[in-house]
Amino acid sequence: MKKICMTDMTLRRAAEEKLLGFKERIELAKLLDKLNISALELPALSGSKADSIFVKTLCSVILNTTLSQPAGLTKDEADAAWAALEKAKRPRLVIDAPISSVQMEYIARKKPPQMLECIKEQAAYCAALCTDVEVSFQDATRAEEDFLVKAISIAIENGATSITLCDTAGVMLPEEFAAFIENLYQKTPAMKDVFVKVTCNDSMELAGACAIRAFNLGVCGVKTCFVGHQAPRLSTICHILKSRGESIGLYTTARITELERTVNRIHCLLDTPGKENSVTAADADEGITYDAADSIAVIADAVRKLGYELAEDDMQRVYDEFKVLAANKPMALKELDAIVAASAMQVPASYQLNSYVINSGNIITTTASIRLNKDGENLDGISAGDGPIDAAFKAMEQVTGRHYELEDFRIDAVTEGKEAIGRAIVKLRNDGRLYSGSGVSTDIIGAAIRAYLGALNKIVYEEKEV
């Protein structure tokens, strides 16, 4: 059985098409990391500080997946890419090399001899910075065969540990693509010494079939994407390998059982093409307010936009609380969200907070020690995390032995001044449903912990009732 590795390019394409904001791109990366995808291809650096901060942030939160950073065709571009990427647990520098006559002239502004020299110098330079270097040959299927063979050999000789062959035009049938790959393996012996991937354009919806034919000839990886037709969908490749992998001797370590839920979440993030920031229906209505004259049907519609599916009695409790508060001033969606968290699905507390200790600082790893009580028994959880809130939530997951997707976390000030009271709202998603909890405290960490427990107890109670 041969393992097939998948590199997802959605982050790169989403940045190029300005589909997602900073927060959504981080969430997308975390979702793919949890699926155990082999690598994430990041956007090329534009020179802005925000780009560098984005990559450095990913380096601190992505633990399982290789981060592939485009390194351009110059030493300055490679230096900038490595400066942003060097703290990653699994870094990779990628050299995108236009290799067809059209792309060399109109994208790289180079003649063939100049491109060969560029590949040689850039591969060697990147290899001196990073132990994992990929050369991605753009538009390879339309390149002159002898020139492509020479370029691949030069890249490998100068330190490339992997190469990618791109069918950028997407006009090849599976049999033609297989012949293209087989011929390259025959004419380029050095390809057997490196990791070979393919990128198959899905404009004719044949990318999955082309990739499978390539796998059978020695290729070990494929690039996927949720945006456009530049590559097959991750779900397509996973479905093929799940259905027929054993019979054709192929498998993947991606967590296929978790794929559908994660893919749905990714599609939600990408559901507003053409927007610079991912905007949900609720975000679009952020400026709308509701007053006491609004009917329960209007408020129920607003609650649905927030993502909740409430039973009739819960909706009535939310509406009753809304009427009381809206009598004094109009309510925005943010305030309606807080009402749902505080009023809907109030249940007996299966887990109660006994104590918590947080150790945090700028020179130590943040840790949280939390003691919860369940049915008279004290349960302790200790965890490290990326900040006190993350550590606290992970410690509670350790106690419960369950992980729930954190849909949203927000802290608002209820009062003003140094002793201000903070209110936290936590939304957890379980089996597609949204559960929220709220907590109030002068200590924002304590408020966050209580909010998490509020949502957790709702999930536990509902599971007991089923």
N, C-alpha and C positions, 0 to 999 in steps of 0.2 A: 504493500500500500504506500502510495506517495502522498506526502502532505502538500496541499495547495495553500499558499499564503495570499492574502488579499490586502491590497493597499487601497484605502478609500480616499478619493480626491474631492469629496464634497466640500470640505473646509476651503480648499483652494478655489473651487468654482464659485462657491457662495460669496467669497470675498471679491472675486473678479466681477461678479454680477451685482454686488452690493445688496445681497439678499438678507443678511443677518447683521445684527449689532454685536458688540463685544461680548455681552453676557450670553447671548444665544449661541455664539460660536464656541464659547467655553463649554456650555451645556452639551452641544453637539459632540464635541471631542470626548467629553466624559461618557456619554452614551455609547459611543463607538469603542472606547477603551474597555467598558464593561462587557462588551460583546467579544472581547479578546481578538479584535482585528489585528492583523500583523503590523500594519503601519498606517499612519495618517499623513497624507501629503498636505503641507501647509502652504499658505499663499506666499508668493514671492514678496520680499521686502520692498516697500516703496521709498524707503528713506525716512518715513515719519517715525516719531517716537512711539506712537500708538502701536505700530506694527511690531516693533521690538518688544514692547511691554506684553503684547498678546502672546508672542512666542515664549518669552520668559515665564509668563504665567502658566502656560501649558507644560513647560518643563517641570514645574513644581507640583502639578496635579495629575499628570498622565504617568502612570506607573508601569503598565503592562505592555504598552504599544510603542513601537518605534515611531519617532517623529522625523519626518522627511522634509528637510528645508531646501527649497531651490537656492542654488548658489551662483546662478548667473553664468556668464562666460568670461568674467574678468576677476582678477585677484581681489580687487576692492569689494566686489559683490560677495565673493567667497568669505572674506574677512568679516563683513557685516553679518552674513548668515551664521557663521560660526560663533560670533560674539553673542548672538541672541540664543543660539541653540546649545552651547557647550555644557550647560548644566543639566541637560536632559538625561534621563536614565539610559535611553537607547537612542542616540542621535544618528542621523544620516544626512549627508549632503547630496543633493541631486543636481546634476548638470543637464539642463535641457538643451540638446544639440540639434538644431534644424539640419536635416540631412538630405532632403530632396533639393533639386536645383532651384525650384521656386522659393522654398522657404529660406535657403541659404542666402539668396540674393535679396529677397524683399523683407525678411525678418532680421537676419543676422548681418546683412550687408557684407557678405564675405564670399570670396571665390572658393572652390573646392580645396586647393592647397592651403589656403588660410584657415579654413574650417578644420582641417586635419591637424594643423599646428595648434589651433586653439584648443581642440579636444585633448591633445597631448599635454599641453601646459596646464590646463585647468584641472585635468584629472590628477596629475602629479601634485599640483598645489593643494587640492582638496584632500588627497590621500595623506599629505603631511599634517593636515589639521585633524582629520577624523578617520577612524579605522573602517568606517562603513561609507562607501562612495558609490553612488549610482549614476550611470550615464543613460539618459533617456533619449533615444533617437526618434525625433519628431518626424512624422510623415515618412517613416522608413519604408513602407510598402510602395512608395512612388520614387524611391531613390534608385540611382544606378547601382546595380548589384555589386560590381567590383569595388566601387567606391565605398558602399556600405560595409562590405567585408573588411576593407582596409581600416575604416573608421572604428569598427568594433574591436579589431585586433589591437589598434593603437590605444584605445581606451583601457582595455584589459591589461596591456603591457605596462601602462602607467598608473596602475593602482585601483582601477574600478573593480569593486567586489560584486557588483550586479549591473545588469543592463536591462533596458526596457525597449521593446520593439513596438512602435506605435502605428496602427492603421488609422491615421488621422482622417483620411478621406472617407473611410467606411464603405468602400465600393467592392470589397472582396467577398466572394462566397466562401463558406467554410472549407471547401476542397481547395480553392485557390490559396487561402491563407495557410492551410496545412502544407501545401507544396512550397510556399514561400519560406516557412519556418524550417522545413526539412532540408531545403537547399542550403540555407544559411548554416545549419549545423554541419552539413557535409563540407562546406567550403571554409568554415571558420572553426578549426579544432579547439581554439582557446575558449569557445563558448561553453565547452563541457566543464571548464574549471571555475565558472562563476554562476551566480544565481540569475536565471533568465526569467523576465516577466513580459507580459504583453498588455497593450491597451488596445481594445477593439471598439471602434466607433459603432454605436447601436442605431444609427439612422435607418438601417433596413431591418432592425430588430433581429439581427443574426449574431450579435456580439457574443452571446452565451455559447452558441454553437461553435463559433470560431475559437473561443477560448478553450473549450473542451478538446477540440482537435489539436490545439497547440499543446495542451497538457499531455496528451498521449504521445507527443513527439519529444518530450524532455523539458518543456517549459514548466516552471514551478510556481508561478505567481501571476496574478491578474490585478489590474487596477479597476476599481468600481467607483460609481458616482450616483448620487441621488438627484443631480441637477443636469438637465439637458441630455444629449445623446453621445457625449464624448466617450462613454464607457458603459458597460452593462451595470444593472442595479446589483447591489450586494445581495438582495433577497433572491434574485434570479440565479446567481452562481450557487448560493447556499442551497436553494431548492433542488438544483440539479445534482449537487453532491450528496444531498440527503436522500434523494430518490434513487440515484443510480451510481453513487460513488463506490459502493462495495463491488458492484459488478464490473466496474471499469478500473478498479484499483486505485481510487483517489479518495482522500478525506481532508477535512479541514478542522482546525482546533477552535474555530469560531463557535460561540455558544448559540447554536441554531435554535434550541428550545426557547431562548429568550428573544429570538429575532423579531417575531411579529409585533410584540408590544413595543419594542424599541424602535422598529421601523415606523410604526404609527406615530410615535412621539416625534421622530425626526421629521416626518411629513407635516406634523403640526407646526414645527419650527419653521419649515420652509413654505408654509401655506400662503405667503404673500409675495409672489415674485415681483421684482422691480422695486421693492422697498429697501431703503438702506438699513432699517431696523425691522426686526420681526414684530409685527403688530397684530395682536389678536383682536377678536370682535369686541372684547371688553375694553381693550386699550383704545380702540377707535371711539368708544362712547365715554371715554374718561372725563370729558368736560360736561357731560349731561348730569343733571341733578334731579332728584325725585322728591316730591313733597307729600303731605298728608292726604291730598286729594287724589293721589294715584291709586288705582284699584289693585287688588291682589294679583290680577292677571298681568298687569304691567310690571309689578315687582317680581313676580315669578319668572317673567321673561328676562329681566335683568339678572336674576340669580342664575338662570341657565347660561347666560353669557359669561358669567364668572366661572362656569365649569361644573356647577353642582347639579345633582339629580336628587331632589328632596321629595320625601313622602308627603302626602297631603297634610298630615298633622304637623310635621316639621315646618312646612311652608306657612301654615297658619301661625305657628309660634314666631317665625321670622317676621311675618307681616304685622302681627300684634306689637312686637317690639319696635318695628319700623314706625308704626303709627304714633307711638308714644314719643319717640325721638324726633320724628319729622314734624311734630306739632310745634317745635321750637325753632327748627331751621331745616332747610333742604338738605337731603342726604346725597352725597356723591357715591360712585361705585365703590370707592375705597372704604367708605364708612359702612355701606351695605355689606361688603365682604366681612367686616368685623362683626356685624350683627349676626350673620350666618354662623361664623365661628363660635360666637358666644351662645346662640340660641338654638341652633338646629342639632338634632340627635344628641340631646343631653342624656348621658347614660351613667350607670354606676361605675365608679373608678376601679377597674381591675388592677391597675398599677398606681401606686401612690408614691410621691417623692418623700424620702426620708432625709437625705443630705446629699450635698455635692461639693467637691473640691476641684478647683481649676488651677493648674500651674501654667503660666504663660509669660513670655518675655521675648525680647528681640534677639536673644542669643541662645535660647533653648527651644526644644520641640514642645509644643503645647500638649498637655495631657489633661484628661478629665477622669475623675473617680466619682461615680454616682451610685448611690444606694437607693434602690426602690423596694417597696413592700408589696407583695402579692399574697393574698390569703393568709396573712399573718407571718409570712416568711420573708426575711430580708435577702435581697438579691443584689450582688455587687457587680459593677462593670467598670473596667479601666481601659482607656483607649487613648492613643495619640491622634492628632488631627491637624488639619490646616487651619489653625485658629481655635479659640475656645468654643465657639458654637459647633463647629464641625466635630471637634473632639467629644463634646457632650452628647451630640446626636449619635455618634458611633458607639459611645459607651452604653447608651440605652439600647442600641441595636444588639450589643453584646449580651445584655441582660435578657432581652426577649428572644434572641436567636433568630430574628427576622430582619430583613432589609426591605424598606419601603421607599419608593421613588419620592424624593423631595420635590414637589411640584413648585412650591413657592415658600419664601420666608421673608417676613417683613417686620420691622420694628417702627412704631410711631410713638411720639411723645404725647402723653395724655395731659400732663401739666407742664408748667414752665419753671425755669430756675435750676440751680445746681442739684436740688433734691427732686428733680422731675421724676414722675412715674412714667415708665415705659410700658407700652402694650405690644406684645409680640403675636404674630399670626403665623401659624405653620400649616401648610397644606401637604398632605401625604396622599399618594395615589396607590391604590391596591386593587388589582383585578379590574383596572379601567375606571374605577370610581374614585371620586375625590372626597377626602375627609379633612376637615379643618379643626384646629383647636386654637384657643387664645389664652394668653397668660399675662398677668399684670404684676409689675414689681418695680421697685426703685433700682433693682439690679437687672440689667438687660439680659444677662445670661440666665438668671433665674426665671425671668419672664419667658425666654425662649424654651427652656426646659419644660416649664409648665404648659406652654402651648403645644409642644411636641407630645407630651403625655395626654393632653386633651384629644388630639387627633388619634393617637395610638389606642386610647381606651375605646373610642368609637369603632375602630376597626375590630378590636378584640371582641367587643360586645356583639357586633353584627355577625361575626364568624361563629359565635356561640349559638346565635339564634337560628342560623341556617341549618 
